[in-house]
Structure formats: C-alpha cells, structure tokens
C-alpha cells in the first residue's frame, strides 16, 4: 500500500470512529468466552457464559499459566467488531493492586490474552493471594464499554524483598490528583501500560513523519513552499499541547477525544505535504527515465571490434566519466561542455555523464573547421572542450578553461572509481544545447531540457513498440538529434541493444543487419542499400522496422524499397527544436509521401499561410541567449512555428509540402545558406552568391552554389574558376556543406523589393542532377 493510501486509510478510520461515537448507536457484546488453566498447552479450554462469574477459585502457581480468549461482536449485527482497548486486569482483592495484560486480536477475529507466570511473575511483585480477573473492553465508537469480573484466581508467586526507597524518592499517592476513567474510579494514575500506550499514540505521528521523510528525502534546493506546511505543523503543535495536558491534568480520555480530531486533520495535511515534498525531491534527470543506474545484465551496446557492454558495464563507464568530469575538472550543474568528438562508446559515456552531473552537453560535427568552431566557443562559453582534433583546437586554450583530447579523457576516466548517481535537476533544466540551422545569420543554440528528452524518448519507444528484445543498428552521426536523442533514447528506455557502428557504409550495414531488428537512417542510406543485389525480402526477414527521417523521402525510393523487401519504411517528421512530432503508425497503414499523424501528447495544426505549428512536451525551451528570437518562434498560445508548409488530411496524416525557409538538408544534415554565401561572397570574382538545395537521388538534396560573377575576373583563371571555388571551400567548410555543383550567372533574380528569388533558382535548376 502506498504512503498516501495508508495515511488516507488512517484518516478515514478516525473520522468513521468519531462519526460512530457521535451517533452513539454501537453496542458491543462478548461471545465464545473461554479460559485455559494449567502448566502446559494440553489443558482443556473451559467455556464461560457472559455476565456469569466463575464460582470456583482456581489456583495459579508460579509455574502455571492462564489463557483467556473471547470475541467482541456488534450487538445489533452479530459481526466481529474490532476495538481499540481489550485488556485482562488482575486486581488484588485486598490491596487493589492492578496488573494489566493486553488481549491481542488473532486472524480469526478472536482476542487472546496469555499470562504465563514463568515469564510474568515479576509483574506481581511477590504479592500472592486472590486476584479478581476482569475483562476490560472499550472503544471511542462504543458509548458503553465492558468491565466484567470474569473470575477470581488464587495466585502464588515467590516473595521478593521490598526495595529500599530513599525518603526523597517516596511518592505519597494520597497527595496526587485523582482522575475518573473507565477502568476504575477513583484512581491516582493510569496503569503503566495504558500511559505508555497513550505516549506511543501521541508520538506515532512524529515517528511516521520521520520515517516517511527519510524515505522521501529532503531537498531544500527546490525552494518551493507548500500551502500544507502551516496547517501540518500547527496540527503537530496541537498534538504536543494535548499530550502535555494529559500529563499535567491526567485527563487522558478527554484528551484522546480532541486528539482524534486534531490528529486526523494533521495526518491529512501531512499526507498532502509529503506528496508535495516527494514530487519536489524526485529528480527529473533524463537518466532516471533511462533507468541507467538500475542494475541490469542485459546487453546495452555492441561496439566496434565486437566489444559487448552490459547495462551494468555502461553504467559503470558513465559513472567513471562522471567522477572525472565533476571530481577532477569541476564540471557542475549549469556548466557547458563542448564535444567535437568521434563516434565511440567512450564518447557516448561522455554525453551521458554530462547529463548525470547536470551540465549542458553541446555536440559539434567533428568536420567543423577551427574557424567554424570559433562561433560555438564564443557563444556557448564552455568550461570544457573535448575534441578529436586536438591539433587544430589548441587555439582555444585561451578562451576555454580545459581543452582536452578525447583519448586523454578516456584514459583518465578508466582509472576513476564510478559514481553511480545523478545530479538533482528539474524538468525544465537544460540538458543539451544543439546548434541548429538558420537561413540568415549564424547557427543558434536550441536548448533541450531533461523533460524534452524524457518525453521525446518515451513517446517514440511507445509508438514504435521497442522492447528489450530489439537490436538497433545505429549508423547515424552522434552529434545530431536523430542519432543522439531519438535512436539512443529508444534503446535505453526499452533496455534493448544498440549495435553502435562508426558510420554508414553499405558493406557494414549489410554485415550487421542480419543481427538487427530495427534500423534508423536518412534517405541516402536507403538509396545506397538498394544498390546491393543481396538486399531483398529474405535478407531483411529479421528486421521489424525501418525508420527514415531528417530529410524528405522520395515516393519512388519508398516504393522501390517496399517492392524489394516487402517492408514499408516508416517516415516521421521532426526537427532539432521539437524532436519528433509526427510519425506514420507502427501497426496501422503507412501512407507514402506523408509523415503520419501527431504522436500521442503532441498537437499539430496549420497556421498562417499553411505553415505547420506544433505543441508537444518535447518542444525545446528556447534559443540560447536569444530571448527575442525565441519569442518570435512561438504563437501566443504556445505553438512552435516550424517554418514548413504542410497539409493535414481527414485522418490527421501530415504532408510536408516544402520549407517556408530556405534551409538545405543534404544527406540528413542541415546546411545554413547564409553561412556558405558569406564564404563565397568573399571571393574576388564573385559579386554575390545564393545557396539552394536541388533534388538528388542519393542525398535527398544537394547543395548548389549559384554565383553572380565578374566575367573579366573569371577569364584570368583560364577556365578553372570552379576548381578554385572547390579548393577554397575545402579550407573553409565541412565536407557536407560544400556545393556539389557551381553555376555561374551574370545576375541573381530578384523581386521588386530587391530580395533574391531562391524559389525561381530552385525551379530553374531542379533537374540539375536528374
């Protein structure tokens, strides 16, 4: 039973008892009254009628025992009625000394009291003689309790020497105040067992609070104050006051009446408060969603050279990286770590460890030049820069505290003791900053939170029905949303296996696909796989799912793949700022040319001019240090404006008709037109340039540079102008950004406002690669 349910049950029971007490209609009676007297368990049980005292006086020696059992029933219904007080009292006939034993309720709803003089004779303090044996039954829901003299019994116990009591320690009972209560009146003080029980009743809420608080944990960092705090502690204060009144005034039963009212309310307020504290204390770190540090012997990763890592191995590896980053380099929550690294399990661990310590992980394409990287260093201001190209990145030592070679980091991490824990973070704390494309200006950092990663990964793992039996063939780049957040998250959440390959090659894909069940890729991957004559239905019989994203999938490619393999590629729609929003269904029909309906928990609509607008828990927090830009990208009711034109059919399937912006996606990678235009505009013979994407059978889109040139300057190069630009680009741009074709024109087409008409250029050169 949960803590909330337990506390609610206690409150409900108390309220019911109070209601019954107020009504005053419940009467109880005793039934099946029996006793057993003897020195062993073989003695027979004797029955006694209610309200008929036993006429004989049995003897109970110091080696004997007396067992009494009885049932307490509701007089009206005859059903068992559990009571709060059930005692057997031994009252000495001459001195009136009381010895009280508790009757315990057994599973058969029968109260049993066992008095074994071998164990309990010290309770009689050496006082032999005749004792009245009384049954004392009471409950707050019962207006009249039972106090019945069942029998007299002659008790014989060894005499004990009277203890020497100093005069200062003597208690004169005649001078103590007297109270009246249900047990016997008058009486100077309640028996020890009763006062002890009352103390436990009063202290139980405090003990419960401490236990639950230790279970929940205390985290003052959350800083949230609950409205339940004041009434909760006010209730505890009231309980202390009532407890003090009992000891000072010895009015236990009147105190208990108030205690149930105040205690019930206090339990309710405490329950609500602890639920709030528990919610605040629970870390929203995405690694908790992944369950990375929960023990598991399942295979997590099959890496290069057939290295196999179990989930326990991966957790330990991540823990060692966490210890290194936090312990040696002081990386902490909110710090930035820039990673321009190769694809490996070591650098997968670096990424996960950054999340574990609460830092912001910033992945970069290893192909970036130092000039391109400079923008990210200046904008992000990282504490640590881990690189696979140390030679070219040495220049950043003056602006970054630690510039580290990935091989050195891996070596140092292997010597650390793992820390299998994660930093407390909230749902909206930033986990990753991914620099995304722009049609104007430089790349912007999209802030992706721990909540975004958790929501996006869970939605896809559910929609695509990942299980721990799956084996995902991972050949995507590990600096891109598709490869880092979508593919890896699905496997970690489902505790399935990822076959982690360095990059895509047709030969490597054909080598590992027979051991896989799921493959995620860009259209380029699928077009190249179809070049193999071995790639057919028999070869892919073990595969249950092919997913395509990051670039448009052409209808001819989808159809040819379906014809060759008998399997329909599942196309989905997403972007860095939103991760995946739409997906063709796993079980229902997949419509070629569409990206499917919105995922569960996501909303998609068409805004102004047919632009797709989306809302989802996976939508990013905003652009790094660009609050005004962020504000412009959202509607007043919280929808993110994608910039893509689309259509939605009657079944909710979304079709992307084209990008409202001029972004180019080549081979699944985003290319910033303005950035490349700035590079070519600096060339002496180029008056101005326009970068467009043209349809390409392999890359989806290929980068094309349309340059307005000075013909006189070109003639000086003796027909080698294109070679010049190619060489120039190789020094300035990453490989995937370099144009596949160069077109030289005298002027670029413009509209009446003087803006370059890229739509006209795309239409003009749409068959350039046909």
Secondary structure, DSSP 8 states (H G I E B T S, - for coil): --HHHHHHHHHHHHHHHHHHHHHT---EEEEEEEEEEESSTTS-EEE--TT---SSEEEE-TT-EEEEEEEEEETTT--B---SEEEEEEEETTT--EEEEE-EE-TTS-EEEEEEHHHHGGGGTT--EEEEEEEEEE-TT-SS-EEEEEEEEEE-----------GGG---GGGS--B--SS-SSBSS--HHHHHHHHHHHHHHHHHHHHHHHHH---GGG----THHHHHHHHHHHHHHHHHHHHHH--HHHHHHHHHHHHHHHHHHHHHHHHHHHHHHS---HHHHHTTTS---SEEEE-GGG-EEEHHHHHHHHHHHHHIIIIIS---TT-EEEEE--SSHHHHHHHHHHHHTT-EEEE--TT--HHHHHHHHHHH--SEEEES-HHHHGGGGGTSSEEEEHHHHHHHHTTS----------TTSEEEEEEE--SSSS-EEEEEEHHHHHHHHHHHHHHTT--TT-EEEE-S-TTSHIIIIIIHHHHHHHT-EEEE-SS--HHHHHHHGGG-SEEEE-HHHHHHHTT-TT-STTTTTT--EEEE-SS---HHHHHHHHHHHS---EEEEEETTTEEEEE--SSS---TT---EE-TT-EEEE-GGGEEEEE-TTS--EETT-HHHHHHTB-TTS-EEEEEEEEE-TT--EEEEEESS--EEETTEEE-HHHHHHHHHTSTTEEEEEEEEEEETTTEEEEEEEEEE-HHHHHTTTT-HHHHHHHHHHHHS-GGGS-SEEEEESS--B-TTS-B-HHHHHHHTTTTT-
